[in-house]
């Protein structure tokens, strides 16, 4: 089963889901706002993809966090806790496939993975 984690109104999530639908790739969508990811799941994303790829430091959620909260993302454990509490600060989408993870949307990467 392919799972796509994100926020439905995010443009990047919309592009990824449209690409998957357009290429006949079935998937389950998990809305961060309705089902926030547990710390353990976010920690697995960080372990697999790297903290710098998972934390979305360019979004409005990140900019609204105070400096102390932002500084907590300087460790893997702190970042996992912060992102589980503020899932809108996670780079999107996060795609689970065959026990591995993709993050963001890149057409070439999707072609290689799902092609």
C-alpha positions as CSV (number, residue, x, y, z in Angstrom):
1,X,0.0,0.0,0.0
2,X,1.2,3.5,-0.9
3,X,0.4,6.2,1.6
4,X,0.6,9.9,0.9
5,X,0.9,12.1,4.0
6,X,0.2,15.7,3.8
7,X,-2.4,18.5,3.8
8,X,-5.1,18.4,1.1
9,X,-4.8,22.2,0.2
10,X,-1.0,22.1,-0.2
11,X,-0.1,22.7,-3.9
12,X,2.8,20.2,-3.8
13,X,0.6,17.5,-2.3
14,X,-2.0,18.3,-5.0
15,X,0.6,17.9,-7.7
16,X,1.9,14.6,-6.3
17,X,-1.6,13.2,-5.9
18,X,-2.6,14.3,-9.4
19,X,0.6,12.6,-10.8
20,X,-0.2,9.4,-9.0
21,X,-3.8,9.4,-10.1
22,X,-2.8,10.3,-13.7
23,X,-0.4,7.3,-13.8
24,X,-2.9,4.9,-12.2
25,X,-1.0,4.5,-8.9
26,X,-3.4,3.7,-6.2
27,X,-2.7,5.3,-2.8
28,X,-4.2,6.2,0.5
29,X,-4.1,9.8,1.6
30,X,-3.5,10.7,5.2
31,X,-4.4,14.3,6.2
32,X,-2.0,15.6,8.8
33,X,-4.7,17.9,10.2
34,X,-7.1,15.0,10.8
35,X,-4.5,12.4,11.8
36,X,-1.3,14.1,13.1
37,X,1.6,11.7,12.7
38,X,3.0,10.2,16.0
39,X,6.5,11.1,17.1
40,X,7.7,7.6,16.3
41,X,6.6,8.0,12.6
42,X,8.2,11.4,12.2
43,X,11.3,10.0,13.8
44,X,11.4,7.2,11.2
45,X,11.1,9.9,8.4
46,X,14.0,11.8,9.9
47,X,16.1,8.7,10.3
48,X,15.5,7.7,6.7
49,X,15.4,11.1,4.9
50,X,17.4,13.3,7.2
51,X,16.2,16.1,9.4
52,X,17.0,18.9,7.0
53,X,14.8,17.3,4.3
54,X,11.9,16.7,6.7
55,X,11.7,20.0,8.4
56,X,10.1,22.7,6.2
57,X,11.9,25.8,7.3
58,X,10.4,27.9,4.5
59,X,6.7,27.6,5.4
60,X,4.5,29.9,7.4
61,X,4.2,27.4,10.3
62,X,7.9,27.4,10.8
63,X,8.1,31.2,10.6
64,X,5.4,31.5,13.3
65,X,7.3,29.3,15.7
66,X,9.3,31.1,18.4
67,X,13.1,30.8,18.4
68,X,13.1,28.3,21.2
69,X,10.8,26.0,19.3
70,X,12.8,26.4,16.2
71,X,16.0,25.6,18.1
72,X,14.5,22.4,19.4
73,X,14.6,21.1,15.8
74,X,18.4,21.1,15.9
75,X,18.4,17.5,17.1
76,X,16.6,14.5,15.6
77,X,14.5,13.9,18.7
78,X,13.6,17.5,19.1
79,X,12.7,17.8,15.5
80,X,10.5,14.7,15.7
81,X,8.6,16.1,18.7
82,X,8.2,19.5,17.2
83,X,6.9,18.2,13.9
84,X,4.5,15.8,15.5
85,X,3.1,18.7,17.4
86,X,3.2,21.0,14.3
87,X,2.7,18.7,11.3
88,X,2.3,21.7,9.0
89,X,6.0,22.3,9.4
90,X,6.8,18.9,7.7
91,X,7.9,19.1,4.1
92,X,5.1,17.6,2.0
93,X,4.1,15.2,0.8
94,X,5.7,12.3,2.6
95,X,5.1,9.1,0.6
96,X,5.4,5.6,2.0
97,X,6.2,2.9,-0.5
98,X,7.5,-0.6,0.1
99,X,8.9,0.3,3.6
100,X,10.7,3.3,2.2
101,X,10.0,7.0,2.0
102,X,9.9,9.8,-0.6
103,X,9.5,13.4,0.4
104,X,8.4,16.4,-1.7
105,X,7.4,16.0,-5.3
106,X,9.9,15.6,-8.1
107,X,8.6,14.3,-11.5
108,X,11.8,12.4,-12.3
109,X,11.9,10.7,-8.9
110,X,8.2,9.7,-9.2
111,X,8.9,8.3,-12.8
112,X,11.8,6.2,-11.4
113,X,9.9,5.0,-8.4
114,X,6.5,4.4,-9.9
115,X,7.3,4.4,-13.6
